Amino acid sequence: MCEFCVQHGDGKKWYLAMQNYSRELLEQDDRIAYMQHFANTFEARVPGDLSMLARLKQTPLHGLSRPVFERVQRKNHFGQVVPIEEIEIILRQVDGIARLPCVCRMVTAGVKDARYCYILTDHPRLAAELDDSFNLEYLNAEEAVAAVREHDNEGLIHSVWTFKTPYIGAICNCDQDCVAYRICHSEDYFRMMFRAEWIAEVNPDACNGCRNCMRHCQFGAMRYSAAQDRVLVDPRQCYGCGLCRSACHKDAIRLTARQDHPVVKELW
């Protein structure tokens, strides 16, 4: 299991521990003010941050800076990829859900109303302090579950995010337009989210080699073997998001526990 499971989940999946979503925790340590500042300043702040990281990567300081950035992220704003089954569990247990425009897409795609993000509280103070442009849309659990299932069919990666760890304040549905994806994966600046507690596995007897799953994989973990006429998963690249399953018409892909896989059980 990832280190947060030990630190914040008593050895179980930390993102399923409901104390990490509690209103009592939200009201501690100025978290509401932190969330308000994070959202309201994101569009102005992040382009400069990304430019700085790009310049830093070209210098010898990049390797030295990575652990510093990661330590700060773990303390303040860190995520983990979570498959849809567990996202649905979370949505059915939190005390409020508000959908809002994705701040990442504002920065990377210039799209102001891509509603892929979900705040996991209906705390009135947070709503009052967010910029009016966010126009929060309050959903009940089943409405939110239905919306996230649509995101799953679109091929969007589901993840949970802390705001001053261990409080989990949001679910995001990401693709290559997302800032976290770019920082962690495509640009490899530093790590700011864990891989899932799962990895994908293909049933070779069920796979017909159609390669639909490869179009949904955001991490380049799916490989096609012409000789075998089937798809294989590289477990070292797999983030365990489970999106490949939604594209498979043969029910040939399942998720298995990362901790049971000898190659990647320590790869987060």
N, C-alpha and C positions, 0 to 999 in steps of 0.2 A: 504494500500500500504506500501511497505517497506520504511525505512527512507531515502534511496537515492532518492526515487521518490519525496519526499518533498524537500530534500536538492538540488538535481541536475536535477529535472524534472518538477518543477513548479506544483507539485501535480499530474502529469501524469507519465506514465512509463518512468523512467529515461533512460533506454537503447534504447528507441525509439526517444529520443531527439537528433537530429543530431548534435547539437553543442558539444555534448560529444565525437564526433568522428572527430572533425575538425582538419585540419592541423595546424591552428593557435594555438589551444590548445596543440597539440603535440609538437610544437616548444618552448613551455614555460617550465620553471622550470626544465630544464635539463632532460626532459622526454626521449629524444632519447638516451642519455647516460645511463639513468636508465634501459631502455628496453634492450640495448646492454649488460650491465653488468648482468642483470637478466638472459638472455638467455645464454650468454657465460660462466657463472660461475655455472649454475644450477647443472650440473652433478657432479661437484666436491664439491659443497657446501651442497646440500640437504641431502645426506646420514647422514652426521654428525648432521644436524638439527633434523632429524627424530630420531636418537639415543638419542639426548639430550631430546626431548619431551617424549620419552618412559621412560627414567629414571626419569624425572620430574613428570610424572603421578603417580609414586609410592611413592611420598612424599606429605606431607601436603601443600607444596607450589603450587601444581597444581591448586587448586581452586583460589588462589590469583593471579596466573600468567595468567589465562585465559583472564580476561578483558584487561590486558595489551597487550597481543598478539593480541587480536581482535581489539583493538584501533589502533595499528600499521598497521594491515592488512587493515582496512577500509581506512586509510590514503594513503596507498601505492599500495596495490594489493589485490583487493577484487572482488568477482564474484557474479553472480546470474544465477540460472537455468532459461532457456528460451525455450519454446516449438518451434518446427520447423517452425510453421507459422510465428512467429515473427523473428526468425533467418533469414528467407528468406527476410523479409522486410528490415532488416539491411543490408544484403549482396547486395541488389539492390540499396542501397542508399550511401554506403561508397565510398570514392574516389579511392580505390585500394584494392586488395586482394592478399595476398601471402601465399601459403600453405608451411608448413615446418614440419620437424620431431618433434614429441612430446617429450619434455624434460622429462616429467614425466615417460614415458615408457623407456627412456634411463636408468633412475635410478631404477625403480621397476621391469622391465622385461628384461633389458639388450638388448632391441631392438632399434637399431640406426635409423631406417628409417620408423617408424610408423607415417605416415603423416595424423595426425588427428587435427592439430592445424592450425589456420588461422590468420595471422596478417592483420589488417584492414587498411593498408596503403601501398602505394608503394613509400614512401618517400625514395629518393636515399641515403640519409645519413645513415638511419637505415640499409639499405641493405649493405652498404659499411662497416659498423662497426660490423656486425654480423660475427661470425666465418664462414669460408668457408664451413665447414661441413654441415651447415644448407641447403645450396643449394636451395634457395628460388625458388618456382614454382609459377609464376604469373598466376592468373586466372581471367577471366571476371566473371560478376555476375552470368550468367546462368551456367557456368562451376562449380562455387562454390556451387550454389544451388543444382545442380545435385549430387555433391560429398557429401554434407551434408545429402541429402535424402538417399544416400547409408549408411551413418553412422547411420541414424535413423533406417533403416531396420536392421542394425547390433545390435541395442539395445544400442547405445551410447548416453549418456546424453549431451545435448547441453547447453553451458553456455557462458556468456560474462565476460570479465575480465578487470579491470582497471590497468593502470600503472601510478601511482600518480593520484588518484581519483580527478576529475571525468572523466578523459580521458579514454575511452574504446578502448583498443588497440588490443584485440584478442578475437576470438571465439574458444573455446575448445570443444572437443567431448570425453567425459570421461566415464570410467568404473571403476572397482575396482582396476585397475592398476594405477589410477591417484593419485598423491600426495594429491591434495585437497580433494578428496573423503576419503582418509584414515584419513587425519587430522580432517575433519569435522564429518565424519559419522562412519566409521568402528572403529576408535580408539578414537574418541570424545576428541581430545586434546583441540581444540578450534574452534570457528566458523570462516571460511574465505570465505563463500559464503551464500547468501540468498537463500531460497527456491523460487520457481517460484511464480508469481502472480496468479497462478492457482492451482487447485487440480483436481484429476481425480474422475469421478463419473460413476458407472456402472448402466446401464438400466436393472433392474431385469427381464423385460419381453423379452429382446433381448438376454441376456446371456444364453448360453447353458452349462456352466460349464466345458468347454474344458480345461481351465487353461493355455492356451498359453500365456496369458498376464503375468502370474506370472513369467515366465522365463525371461521376459524383465525388470521386476521391480528390480532396483538395491538397493532399499531402504526398502524392506520387508514390503511394504504397502498393498499388495494384500493378501487377506485371502480367502480360499475356505471353503464353508459351505456344508458339505455332506448332511445335512438335507434338505437344500434348493436347492442343486445341482447348485450352482452359486457362482461366485466370489464377494467378498465385498472389499471395500477400507477402510482402516483405515486412516482417514484424518490427524491424528496426525503424521503419518509416511510418508505421501505422500509429495513429493517434487514438484509435478506438472509438471514433465518433459514431460509427454504425451507419453512416449515410449510404454506404455501398449496398446495404440490404434493401433500401427503398427503391433502388434501381434494378434489383435482381428479380426477374420474372419466374425464376425456377426455385426460389427459396433455398438457394445454394450457399448462403453466407450466414454465419452466426457470430456472436461475440463470445469470447472466452476470457476468463479472468487473467489479467496481466500477471498477477503474482504466481500463476501456475505455469508460466512460460519461461523456461530456463534462460532463453536468450535475452529477454527484455524485462524481466521482473524487476530489475533495478534501473530501468531506463524510463525516466519521467520527462 
